[in-house]
Amino acid sequence: MSYPGPPPTSPPPPGWRPPVVAEPTPPRTLPPQDHTALTTAERQAQLVTWAVGAGAGVVALLLSCVLVGRLLG
């Protein structure tokens, strides 16, 4: 079995050109970042994440103790 090749194509009409897209304006400059404020916000967010995780862990531990206590008792 041999590959016959791709199907024949027809050439575009004479004078055809792809559509021209308008050149976009260059992007604006971004405002400067306050690295100290960003670091402070990240630390606060990390503290909240740890607190929520610790709370969920305590609830899971208490539920596990209650369930095991009911199974054994």
NUKOLLO-931683 format. One record per atom (N, C-alpha, C, O): residue number from 1; residue in one letter; x, y, z; atom name. Coordinates in pm, whole numbers. Example, Ala and Ser with C-alpha at 12.3 -4.5 7.8 and 13.67 -1.06 7.14 Angstrom:
// NUKOLLO-931683
<n 1 | res a | c1 1319 | c2 -569 | c3 780 | atom N>
<n 1 | res a | c1 1230 | c2 -450 | c3 780 | atom CA>
<n 1 | res a | c1 1320 | c2 -330 | c3 780 | atom C>
<n 1 | res a | c1 1424 | c2 -332 | c3 846 | atom O>
<n 2 | res s | c1 1285 | c2 -225 | c3 708 | atom N>
<n 2 | res s | c1 1367 | c2 -106 | c3 714 | atom CA>
<n 2 | res s | c1 1290 | c2 3 | c3 787 | atom C>
<n 2 | res s | c1 1341 | c2 114 | c3 804 | atom O>
END
This chain:
// NUKOLLO-931683
<n 1 | res m | c1 84 | c2 -117 | c3 0 | atom N>
<n 1 | res m | c1 0 | c2 0 | c3 0 | atom CA>
<n 1 | res m | c1 89 | c2 124 | c3 0 | atom C>
<n 1 | res m | c1 182 | c2 133 | c3 81 | atom O>
<n 2 | res s | c1 63 | c2 216 | c3 -89 | atom N>
<n 2 | res s | c1 145 | c2 337 | c3 -95 | atom CA>
<n 2 | res s | c1 57 | c2 460 | c3 -72 | atom C>
<n 2 | res s | c1 -63 | c2 459 | c3 -98 | atom O>
<n 3 | res y | c1 119 | c2 562 | c3 -25 | atom N>
<n 3 | res y | c1 49 | c2 688 | c3 4 | atom CA>
<n 3 | res y | c1 37 | c2 768 | c3 -126 | atom C>
<n 3 | res y | c1 139 | c2 799 | c3 -188 | atom O>
<n 4 | res p | c1 -85 | c2 801 | c3 -170 | atom N>
<n 4 | res p | c1 -100 | c2 872 | c3 -297 | atom CA>
<n 4 | res p | c1 -66 | c2 1020 | c3 -287 | atom C>
<n 4 | res p | c1 -58 | c2 1087 | c3 -390 | atom O>
<n 5 | res g | c1 -47 | c2 1072 | c3 -169 | atom N>
<n 5 | res g | c1 -15 | c2 1214 | c3 -154 | atom CA>
<n 5 | res g | c1 -139 | c2 1295 | c3 -120 | atom C>
<n 5 | res g | c1 -250 | c2 1242 | c3 -121 | atom O>
<n 6 | res p | c1 -121 | c2 1421 | c3 -90 | atom N>
<n 6 | res p | c1 -235 | c2 1505 | c3 -54 | atom CA>
<n 6 | res p | c1 -323 | c2 1534 | c3 -175 | atom C>
<n 6 | res p | c1 -277 | c2 1522 | c3 -289 | atom O>
<n 7 | res p | c1 -447 | c2 1572 | c3 -152 | atom N>
<n 7 | res p | c1 -533 | c2 1604 | c3 -264 | atom CA>
<n 7 | res p | c1 -486 | c2 1732 | c3 -332 | atom C>
<n 7 | res p | c1 -421 | c2 1815 | c3 -269 | atom O>
<n 8 | res p | c1 -519 | c2 1750 | c3 -458 | atom N>
<n 8 | res p | c1 -475 | c2 1872 | c3 -527 | atom CA>
<n 8 | res p | c1 -548 | c2 1995 | c3 -470 | atom C>
<n 8 | res p | c1 -662 | c2 1987 | c3 -426 | atom O>
<n 9 | res t | c1 -479 | c2 2106 | c3 -472 | atom N>
<n 9 | res t | c1 -537 | c2 2231 | c3 -424 | atom CA>
<n 9 | res t | c1 -551 | c2 2329 | c3 -540 | atom C>
<n 9 | res t | c1 -480 | c2 2320 | c3 -640 | atom O>
<n 10 | res s | c1 -643 | c2 2421 | c3 -523 | atom N>
<n 10 | res s | c1 -659 | c2 2523 | c3 -627 | atom CA>
<n 10 | res s | c1 -592 | c2 2651 | c3 -579 | atom C>
<n 10 | res s | c1 -603 | c2 2686 | c3 -461 | atom O>
<n 11 | res p | c1 -525 | c2 2722 | c3 -666 | atom N>
<n 11 | res p | c1 -456 | c2 2845 | c3 -625 | atom CA>
<n 11 | res p | c1 -559 | c2 2956 | c3 -595 | atom C>
<n 11 | res p | c1 -670 | c2 2954 | c3 -649 | atom O>
<n 12 | res p | c1 -522 | c2 3051 | c3 -510 | atom N>
<n 12 | res p | c1 -614 | c2 3162 | c3 -482 | atom CA>
<n 12 | res p | c1 -631 | c2 3250 | c3 -607 | atom C>
<n 12 | res p | c1 -549 | c2 3245 | c3 -699 | atom O>
<n 13 | res p | c1 -738 | c2 3330 | c3 -608 | atom N>
<n 13 | res p | c1 -758 | c2 3417 | c3 -724 | atom CA>
<n 13 | res p | c1 -644 | c2 3518 | c3 -736 | atom C>
<n 13 | res p | c1 -580 | c2 3551 | c3 -637 | atom O>
<n 14 | res p | c1 -618 | c2 3568 | c3 -857 | atom N>
<n 14 | res p | c1 -509 | c2 3665 | c3 -873 | atom CA>
<n 14 | res p | c1 -536 | c2 3791 | c3 -793 | atom C>
<n 14 | res p | c1 -648 | c2 3841 | c3 -787 | atom O>
<n 15 | res g | c1 -431 | c2 3842 | c3 -731 | atom N>
<n 15 | res g | c1 -443 | c2 3965 | c3 -654 | atom CA>
<n 15 | res g | c1 -493 | c2 3943 | c3 -512 | atom C>
<n 15 | res g | c1 -511 | c2 4039 | c3 -437 | atom O>
<n 16 | res w | c1 -515 | c2 3817 | c3 -474 | atom N>
<n 16 | res w | c1 -565 | c2 3791 | c3 -339 | atom CA>
<n 16 | res w | c1 -454 | c2 3813 | c3 -237 | atom C>
<n 16 | res w | c1 -340 | c2 3771 | c3 -258 | atom O>
<n 17 | res r | c1 -489 | c2 3877 | c3 -128 | atom N>
<n 17 | res r | c1 -396 | c2 3899 | c3 -17 | atom CA>
<n 17 | res r | c1 -468 | c2 3866 | c3 114 | atom C>
<n 17 | res r | c1 -589 | c2 3883 | c3 123 | atom O>
<n 18 | res p | c1 -396 | c2 3821 | c3 214 | atom N>
<n 18 | res p | c1 -462 | c2 3799 | c3 343 | atom CA>
<n 18 | res p | c1 -508 | c2 3932 | c3 402 | atom C>
<n 18 | res p | c1 -448 | c2 4036 | c3 373 | atom O>
<n 19 | res p | c1 -615 | c2 3931 | c3 483 | atom N>
<n 19 | res p | c1 -663 | c2 4057 | c3 540 | atom CA>
<n 19 | res p | c1 -558 | c2 4121 | c3 630 | atom C>
<n 19 | res p | c1 -486 | c2 4052 | c3 702 | atom O>
<n 20 | res v | c1 -551 | c2 4252 | c3 625 | atom N>
<n 20 | res v | c1 -455 | c2 4327 | c3 706 | atom CA>
<n 20 | res v | c1 -520 | c2 4361 | c3 839 | atom C>
<n 20 | res v | c1 -632 | c2 4413 | c3 843 | atom O>
<n 21 | res v | c1 -450 | c2 4332 | c3 946 | atom N>
<n 21 | res v | c1 -500 | c2 4361 | c3 1080 | atom CA>
<n 21 | res v | c1 -432 | c2 4488 | c3 1130 | atom C>
<n 21 | res v | c1 -311 | c2 4504 | c3 1116 | atom O>
<n 22 | res a | c1 -512 | c2 4577 | c3 1188 | atom N>
<n 22 | res a | c1 -456 | c2 4702 | c3 1240 | atom CA>
<n 22 | res a | c1 -358 | c2 4672 | c3 1353 | atom C>
<n 22 | res a | c1 -383 | c2 4584 | c3 1435 | atom O>
<n 23 | res e | c1 -251 | c2 4742 | c3 1358 | atom N>
<n 23 | res e | c1 -150 | c2 4724 | c3 1461 | atom CA>
<n 23 | res e | c1 -203 | c2 4778 | c3 1594 | atom C>
<n 23 | res e | c1 -242 | c2 4894 | c3 1600 | atom O>
<n 24 | res p | c1 -205 | c2 4696 | c3 1699 | atom N>
<n 24 | res p | c1 -256 | c2 4747 | c3 1827 | atom CA>
<n 24 | res p | c1 -160 | c2 4846 | c3 1890 | atom C>
<n 24 | res p | c1 -41 | c2 4847 | c3 1860 | atom O>
<n 25 | res t | c1 -214 | c2 4928 | c3 1978 | atom N>
<n 25 | res t | c1 -128 | c2 5023 | c3 2048 | atom CA>
<n 25 | res t | c1 -42 | c2 4948 | c3 2149 | atom C>
<n 25 | res t | c1 -83 | c2 4843 | c3 2198 | atom O>
<n 26 | res p | c1 75 | c2 4998 | c3 2180 | atom N>
<n 26 | res p | c1 160 | c2 4929 | c3 2277 | atom CA>
<n 26 | res p | c1 95 | c2 4931 | c3 2416 | atom C>
<n 26 | res p | c1 19 | c2 5023 | c3 2447 | atom O>
<n 27 | res p | c1 123 | c2 4831 | c3 2499 | atom N>
<n 27 | res p | c1 62 | c2 4827 | c3 2631 | atom CA>
<n 27 | res p | c1 111 | c2 4942 | c3 2718 | atom C>
<n 27 | res p | c1 222 | c2 4993 | c3 2702 | atom O>
<n 28 | res r | c1 24 | c2 4981 | c3 2811 | atom N>
<n 28 | res r | c1 63 | c2 5090 | c3 2901 | atom CA>
<n 28 | res r | c1 162 | c2 5038 | c3 3004 | atom C>
<n 28 | res r | c1 174 | c2 4917 | c3 3024 | atom O>
<n 29 | res t | c1 233 | c2 5127 | c3 3068 | atom N>
<n 29 | res t | c1 327 | c2 5085 | c3 3172 | atom CA>
<n 29 | res t | c1 250 | c2 5056 | c3 3300 | atom C>
<n 29 | res t | c1 154 | c2 5125 | c3 3333 | atom O>
<n 30 | res l | c1 293 | c2 4954 | c3 3370 | atom N>
<n 30 | res l | c1 228 | c2 4916 | c3 3494 | atom CA>
<n 30 | res l | c1 273 | c2 5007 | c3 3607 | atom C>
<n 30 | res l | c1 384 | c2 5058 | c3 3605 | atom O>
<n 31 | res p | c1 186 | c2 5028 | c3 3706 | atom N>
<n 31 | res p | c1 227 | c2 5110 | c3 3820 | atom CA>
<n 31 | res p | c1 332 | c2 5037 | c3 3902 | atom C>
<n 31 | res p | c1 340 | c2 4914 | c3 3899 | atom O>
<n 32 | res p | c1 413 | c2 5111 | c3 3975 | atom N>
<n 32 | res p | c1 516 | c2 5045 | c3 4057 | atom CA>
<n 32 | res p | c1 450 | c2 4964 | c3 4169 | atom C>
<n 32 | res p | c1 341 | c2 4997 | c3 4215 | atom O>
<n 33 | res q | c1 518 | c2 4858 | c3 4211 | atom N>
<n 33 | res q | c1 466 | c2 4772 | c3 4316 | atom CA>
<n 33 | res q | c1 528 | c2 4809 | c3 4451 | atom C>
<n 33 | res q | c1 646 | c2 4843 | c3 4459 | atom O>
<n 34 | res d | c1 447 | c2 4801 | c3 4554 | atom N>
<n 34 | res d | c1 495 | c2 4823 | c3 4690 | atom CA>
<n 34 | res d | c1 529 | c2 4686 | c3 4749 | atom C>
<n 34 | res d | c1 442 | c2 4616 | c3 4800 | atom O>
<n 35 | res h | c1 655 | c2 4648 | c3 4741 | atom N>
<n 35 | res h | c1 697 | c2 4514 | c3 4782 | atom CA>
<n 35 | res h | c1 677 | c2 4491 | c3 4931 | atom C>
<n 35 | res h | c1 646 | c2 4380 | c3 4973 | atom O>
<n 36 | res t | c1 693 | c2 4594 | c3 5011 | atom N>
<n 36 | res t | c1 673 | c2 4579 | c3 5156 | atom CA>
<n 36 | res t | c1 527 | c2 4548 | c3 5187 | atom C>
<n 36 | res t | c1 498 | c2 4460 | c3 5268 | atom O>
<n 37 | res a | c1 436 | c2 4619 | c3 5122 | atom N>
<n 37 | res a | c1 293 | c2 4594 | c3 5145 | atom CA>
<n 37 | res a | c1 253 | c2 4457 | c3 5092 | atom C>
<n 37 | res a | c1 171 | c2 4388 | c3 5153 | atom O>
<n 38 | res l | c1 311 | c2 4416 | c3 4979 | atom N>
<n 38 | res l | c1 281 | c2 4284 | c3 4925 | atom CA>
<n 38 | res l | c1 328 | c2 4173 | c3 5020 | atom C>
<n 38 | res l | c1 257 | c2 4076 | c3 5042 | atom O>
<n 39 | res t | c1 446 | c2 4189 | c3 5075 | atom N>
<n 39 | res t | c1 499 | c2 4090 | c3 5168 | atom CA>
<n 39 | res t | c1 413 | c2 4082 | c3 5293 | atom C>
<n 39 | res t | c1 385 | c2 3972 | c3 5343 | atom O>
<n 40 | res t | c1 370 | c2 4197 | c3 5345 | atom N>
<n 40 | res t | c1 283 | c2 4199 | c3 5463 | atom CA>
<n 40 | res t | c1 151 | c2 4130 | c3 5434 | atom C>
<n 40 | res t | c1 103 | c2 4051 | c3 5516 | atom O>
<n 41 | res a | c1 91 | c2 4159 | c3 5319 | atom N>
<n 41 | res a | c1 -36 | c2 4096 | c3 5283 | atom CA>
<n 41 | res a | c1 -20 | c2 3946 | c3 5266 | atom C>
<n 41 | res a | c1 -108 | c2 3869 | c3 5305 | atom O>
<n 42 | res e | c1 90 | c2 3902 | c3 5207 | atom N>
<n 42 | res e | c1 113 | c2 3758 | c3 5189 | atom CA>
<n 42 | res e | c1 129 | c2 3689 | c3 5324 | atom C>
<n 42 | res e | c1 79 | c2 3577 | c3 5342 | atom O>
<n 43 | res r | c1 197 | c2 3752 | c3 5418 | atom N>
<n 43 | res r | c1 214 | c2 3692 | c3 5551 | atom CA>
<n 43 | res r | c1 81 | c2 3681 | c3 5623 | atom C>
<n 43 | res r | c1 54 | c2 3582 | c3 5690 | atom O>
<n 44 | res q | c1 -3 | c2 3784 | c3 5610 | atom N>
<n 44 | res q | c1 -134 | c2 3779 | c3 5675 | atom CA>
<n 44 | res q | c1 -221 | c2 3670 | c3 5612 | atom C>
<n 44 | res q | c1 -291 | c2 3597 | c3 5682 | atom O>
<n 45 | res a | c1 -215 | c2 3658 | c3 5481 | atom N>
<n 45 | res a | c1 -292 | c2 3554 | c3 5413 | atom CA>
<n 45 | res a | c1 -243 | c2 3415 | c3 5453 | atom C>
<n 45 | res a | c1 -323 | c2 3324 | c3 5471 | atom O>
<n 46 | res q | c1 -114 | c2 3400 | c3 5467 | atom N>
<n 46 | res q | c1 -59 | c2 3271 | c3 5509 | atom CA>
<n 46 | res q | c1 -103 | c2 3237 | c3 5651 | atom C>
<n 46 | res q | c1 -133 | c2 3121 | c3 5680 | atom O>
<n 47 | res l | c1 -107 | c2 3336 | c3 5738 | atom N>
<n 47 | res l | c1 -151 | c2 3314 | c3 5876 | atom CA>
<n 47 | res l | c1 -298 | c2 3271 | c3 5878 | atom C>
<n 47 | res l | c1 -334 | c2 3180 | c3 5952 | atom O>
<n 48 | res v | c1 -382 | c2 3335 | c3 5799 | atom N>
<n 48 | res v | c1 -523 | c2 3297 | c3 5791 | atom CA>
<n 48 | res v | c1 -536 | c2 3154 | c3 5738 | atom C>
<n 48 | res v | c1 -617 | c2 3077 | c3 5789 | atom O>
<n 49 | res t | c1 -457 | c2 3119 | c3 5637 | atom N>
<n 49 | res t | c1 -462 | c2 2984 | c3 5580 | atom CA>
<n 49 | res t | c1 -423 | c2 2880 | c3 5685 | atom C>
<n 49 | res t | c1 -489 | c2 2777 | c3 5698 | atom O>
<n 50 | res w | c1 -317 | c2 2908 | c3 5759 | atom N>
<n 50 | res w | c1 -275 | c2 2814 | c3 5863 | atom CA>
<n 50 | res w | c1 -382 | c2 2802 | c3 5971 | atom C>
<n 50 | res w | c1 -408 | c2 2692 | c3 6020 | atom O>
<n 51 | res a | c1 -444 | c2 2914 | c3 6010 | atom N>
<n 51 | res a | c1 -547 | c2 2911 | c3 6115 | atom CA>
<n 51 | res a | c1 -668 | c2 2829 | c3 6070 | atom C>
<n 51 | res a | c1 -721 | c2 2749 | c3 6147 | atom O>
<n 52 | res v | c1 -711 | c2 2848 | c3 5945 | atom N>
<n 52 | res v | c1 -825 | c2 2772 | c3 5893 | atom CA>
<n 52 | res v | c1 -789 | c2 2624 | c3 5885 | atom C>
<n 52 | res v | c1 -870 | c2 2538 | c3 5920 | atom O>
<n 53 | res g | c1 -670 | c2 2593 | c3 5840 | atom N>
<n 53 | res g | c1 -625 | c2 2454 | c3 5833 | atom CA>
<n 53 | res g | c1 -617 | c2 2390 | c3 5971 | atom C>
<n 53 | res g | c1 -656 | c2 2275 | c3 5989 | atom O>
<n 54 | res a | c1 -565 | c2 2464 | c3 6068 | atom N>
<n 54 | res a | c1 -556 | c2 2410 | c3 6204 | atom CA>
<n 54 | res a | c1 -696 | c2 2388 | c3 6261 | atom C>
<n 54 | res a | c1 -721 | c2 2287 | c3 6327 | atom O>
<n 55 | res g | c1 -786 | c2 2481 | c3 6237 | atom N>
<n 55 | res g | c1 -924 | c2 2464 | c3 6284 | atom CA>
<n 55 | res g | c1 -990 | c2 2342 | c3 6222 | atom C>
<n 55 | res g | c1 -1058 | c2 2266 | c3 6291 | atom O>
<n 56 | res a | c1 -971 | c2 2323 | c3 6093 | atom N>
<n 56 | res a | c1 -1027 | c2 2206 | c3 6026 | atom CA>
<n 56 | res a | c1 -964 | c2 2078 | c3 6080 | atom C>
<n 56 | res a | c1 -1033 | c2 1977 | c3 6093 | atom O>
<n 57 | res g | c1 -836 | c2 2081 | c3 6111 | atom N>
<n 57 | res g | c1 -769 | c2 1964 | c3 6168 | atom CA>
<n 57 | res g | c1 -823 | c2 1930 | c3 6306 | atom C>
<n 57 | res g | c1 -842 | c2 1813 | c3 6339 | atom O>
<n 58 | res v | c1 -848 | c2 2032 | c3 6388 | atom N>
<n 58 | res v | c1 -902 | c2 2009 | c3 6522 | atom CA>
<n 58 | res v | c1 -1042 | c2 1950 | c3 6512 | atom C>
<n 58 | res v | c1 -1075 | c2 1857 | c3 6584 | atom O>
<n 59 | res v | c1 -1125 | c2 2004 | c3 6423 | atom N>
<n 59 | res v | c1 -1260 | c2 1951 | c3 6405 | atom CA>
<n 59 | res v | c1 -1254 | c2 1807 | c3 6357 | atom C>
<n 59 | res v | c1 -1329 | c2 1723 | c3 6407 | atom O>
<n 60 | res a | c1 -1167 | c2 1777 | c3 6262 | atom N>
<n 60 | res a | c1 -1154 | c2 1640 | c3 6211 | atom CA>
<n 60 | res a | c1 -1107 | c2 1546 | c3 6322 | atom C>
<n 60 | res a | c1 -1156 | c2 1433 | c3 6332 | atom O>
<n 61 | res l | c1 -1014 | c2 1589 | c3 6405 | atom N>
<n 61 | res l | c1 -965 | c2 1507 | c3 6515 | atom CA>
<n 61 | res l | c1 -1075 | c2 1481 | c3 6617 | atom C>
<n 61 | res l | c1 -1091 | c2 1368 | c3 6664 | atom O>
<n 62 | res l | c1 -1151 | c2 1584 | c3 6651 | atom N>
<n 62 | res l | c1 -1261 | c2 1566 | c3 6746 | atom CA>
<n 62 | res l | c1 -1367 | c2 1471 | c3 6691 | atom C>
<n 62 | res l | c1 -1415 | c2 1384 | c3 6763 | atom O>
<n 63 | res l | c1 -1403 | c2 1487 | c3 6566 | atom N>
<n 63 | res l | c1 -1500 | c2 1397 | c3 6506 | atom CA>
<n 63 | res l | c1 -1449 | c2 1254 | c3 6502 | atom C>
<n 63 | res l | c1 -1525 | c2 1160 | c3 6527 | atom O>
<n 64 | res s | c1 -1324 | c2 1237 | c3 6472 | atom N>
<n 64 | res s | c1 -1266 | c2 1103 | c3 6471 | atom CA>
<n 64 | res s | c1 -1270 | c2 1041 | c3 6610 | atom C>
<n 64 | res s | c1 -1303 | c2 924 | c3 6625 | atom O>
<n 65 | res c | c1 -1237 | c2 1119 | c3 6713 | atom N>
<n 65 | res c | c1 -1240 | c2 1069 | c3 6850 | atom CA>
<n 65 | res c | c1 -1382 | c2 1031 | c3 6891 | atom C>
<n 65 | res c | c1 -1403 | c2 929 | c3 6956 | atom O>
<n 66 | res v | c1 -1480 | c2 1113 | c3 6853 | atom N>
<n 66 | res v | c1 -1619 | c2 1084 | c3 6886 | atom CA>
<n 66 | res v | c1 -1665 | c2 956 | c3 6816 | atom C>
<n 66 | res v | c1 -1728 | c2 870 | c3 6877 | atom O>
<n 67 | res l | c1 -1632 | c2 943 | c3 6687 | atom N>
<n 67 | res l | c1 -1674 | c2 824 | c3 6614 | atom CA>
<n 67 | res l | c1 -1609 | c2 696 | c3 6667 | atom C>
<n 67 | res l | c1 -1675 | c2 593 | c3 6679 | atom O>
<n 68 | res v | c1 -1480 | c2 703 | c3 6698 | atom N>
<n 68 | res v | c1 -1411 | c2 586 | c3 6754 | atom CA>
<n 68 | res v | c1 -1465 | c2 554 | c3 6892 | atom C>
<n 68 | res v | c1 -1481 | c2 436 | c3 6926 | atom O>
<n 69 | res g | c1 -1494 | c2 657 | c3 6971 | atom N>
<n 69 | res g | c1 -1552 | c2 637 | c3 7104 | atom CA>
<n 69 | res g | c1 -1687 | c2 569 | c3 7096 | atom C>
<n 69 | res g | c1 -1718 | c2 484 | c3 7179 | atom O>
<n 70 | res r | c1 -1767 | c2 605 | c3 6999 | atom N>
<n 70 | res r | c1 -1900 | c2 541 | c3 6983 | atom CA>
<n 70 | res r | c1 -1885 | c2 396 | c3 6936 | atom C>
<n 70 | res r | c1 -1962 | c2 309 | c3 6976 | atom O>
<n 71 | res l | c1 -1787 | c2 372 | c3 6851 | atom N>
<n 71 | res l | c1 -1766 | c2 236 | c3 6802 | atom CA>
<n 71 | res l | c1 -1717 | c2 144 | c3 6913 | atom C>
<n 71 | res l | c1 -1759 | c2 28 | c3 6922 | atom O>
<n 72 | res l | c1 -1629 | c2 195 | c3 6998 | atom N>
<n 72 | res l | c1 -1572 | c2 114 | c3 7108 | atom CA>
<n 72 | res l | c1 -1664 | c2 108 | c3 7229 | atom C>
<n 72 | res l | c1 -1661 | c2 10 | c3 7305 | atom O>
<n 73 | res g | c1 -1745 | c2 209 | c3 7249 | atom N>
<n 73 | res g | c1 -1827 | c2 216 | c3 7371 | atom CA>
<n 73 | res g | c1 -1960 | c2 164 | c3 7359 | atom C>
<n 73 | res g | c1 -2036 | c2 166 | c3 7457 | atom O>
END
